[in-house]
Amino acid sequence: MPSGIGYLPPVSPLDRVASWLEEARAKGVLEPDAMALATCVGATPSVRVVLCRGIDATGVRFFTSYESRKASELDANPHAAAVFHWALLGRQARIEGTVGRLTAAESDAYFASRPRGSQLGASVSPQSRVIASLDELRQKQAALDAELAGRPVPRPATWGGYRITATRVELWTSGADRLHDRLVYERRGEGWSESRLAP
């Protein structure tokens, strides 16, 4: 089989991103779901690493506080870019698109799947805001846990998911002598156009 990205069925390049992610997970890549998420308001970009929590033929999902900096930036400009880099596999996937909130039911389902400690942490943390100390949040977390007395932690209304609906996807595979294989896909109605880029 020739080196590089190889054949991609004409369905969605996101199918290949999902398969690459599964391969990275199977090969023990540390934090295979980690993706850098870039937002921009005006001329000032902002980037941070978040965890991808689902890929389908439409785009990728992630979850956060609706009161976080990234959320306020997405409210102002609902466009974002994300990149996965799996160095062990010599692969990178870039995704650009529009961003919207997931439904309450989708956010409820994911929140319920999280470890209890993470649920409690999300409930007490005023994400991205100045705090006096981390100990104060730990005390609030313990107090909420005691208050709930083992009952399920309800999802805060200020916490939930987003989907980046992809309009452009680039798949990059490392090549010898820096002749990397780059395929770019741009959404065209219900389908995708494909082009190869110089490395």
N, C-alpha and C positions, 0 to 999 in steps of 0.2 A: 504494500500500500504506500503511495507517495507520502512524503512528509508534509506537514502543514495542517491546515484546518480540514481539508478533505471535503467530501460530499456533504451537502446540507440539504435535506428535503425541503421543497418549496412550501413549507407550512408557516413556520415562524422561527426566526433566529433565536428566539427566547427558549425554544425547545432545546437547542444546543447549549445555551447558557445553563439551563437546568441540568442537563446531562453532565456538563463539566463540573458543576457544583457537586453532584452526587459522586462523581469520580474523585474529586478532591476529598470529600468526606470519607470515602472508602479507603483512600490511600493515607489517611491519618494526617491530612493537612491541618495545622493549628488554626482554629477559628475559620473554617472554610466559608461560613456564612457572612463574614465581615466584608462590608463594602463601604468605600468612601462615598459620602453623600454631599454634593455641592449644591448650595443655594446662592441666590444673588439678589440683592436689593440695591437698585441704583447701580453705581459702579463698584460696589464693595462685595466681593465674593466671600463666602464662608463655607468651610468644609469640616466634616467630622466623620468618624467611623461609626456606623450603625450595623445592626444585624439584619440581614435579609430574612424575612419570615414568610417566604412563599414566592414562587415564580410560576406564571402561567403564560398562555399565548398572548396575553394582553400586556403584562408588565411584571413588576416586582413589588412586594409589600414590605413595609417596616412599621414599627410601632413606637410611639413616644408620647410625651406629655403635650397636650394641645396648648400649653402655656410656655413651652420651651422656646428658645431662640429660633430653632429651625422651624417650628410651627408658625411663629409670628412672621418669619421671612417667607414661608410658603403662602401665608394669608396675603401678603403683599405682592408676591410674584409666584404663582402656582406652576413654576417650571423648575426642573432639577436635573442633575446629572449624577450618575453613580458609576463606580468602577470596582470590579473584583480583580484582585491580582493573586493568582496561585503560582507563586514562584517555583514550588516543587514540580509543578506540571509544565512550567514555561508557558503559561496562558494568562490572558487578560481579557476581560469583557467589559465594554463601556456601554452604558445605557443612558439615553437622553429622552425626556418627554415631559408631559404635563402631569400634575399631581393633584389628586383629590382624596378626600377622606373615605375610608371604608365605612360600611354600614355599622350601626350599633351592634347588630347581631354578630357580624364578623369580629368586631373588637371584643365583644363579650366572650365569644368562643375562644379567641386566643388568650385573653386575660385569664380565663378559667384553667388553661393548660399550663400556666406559668407556675414555678415553685412558690409556695406560700410566702416565703421571705421576699421574693421579688414583687409579689402582689402588694405586700405591706409597704415595701419601700416606695413603690410607685404612688401609693395612697398618701404618704406623708411628705414626700419630697417636692418642694416648689422648684422644679427643675430649671436650671439656668439663672436662678435668682441668688443674690447674696445672702448667706446664712452666717449666723454667729459661730456655729461649730457643728461638726459631724456628730458629736455626742448628743446634741440636742435632737437631731433627727433619729438617732438610735433609740433615745428615750421615748420619742413619739411613736416609733415603730413598735416598741415593746408594749406601750400603753394601749395601742390599737389592737394588738394581738390579744392582750388580756381582756379588753372590752368585748371583743368578738367571741371569746371563750371557745375557740375551736370551730366556730361557724365559718362558712365561706366568706372570703373577702370580696365585697362588691366592687365592681370596676368603677373607679372614679369617673365622673362625667368629663373630667378634664384630661382623660387619657384614652388613646385609641390608635387606630391604624390609618395608614396612607397607602395608596397605590401610585407608583409611577407608571403611567400609561405610555409605553415606549413609542417614540416616533423615529428613533435612530438607534441602531445597535452596531457596535463594532466588535468583531472577534479577532483577537491577536494571538498568534502562536510564535514562540521564539524560534529563530532560524540561525543557521551557521553564518558567520561573518556579518552579523547584524542584518541579514536579509530576512527579516521577519515577515510572516504571512499575515496580511491584514485584509479582512473582508468587512465591508460596511453595508448595512441594510437600512433602507429608508422606507417608511411606511407609505404605501400608495393605495389609498382606499382600504380595501379589505386585505390587500396583499403587501408584498415587499419587493423593492428593487434591490439588486445586488451589484456591488462594484468591488474591484480589488484596488487597494491603495498601495503606493510605494512605501517601503519601510522608512 
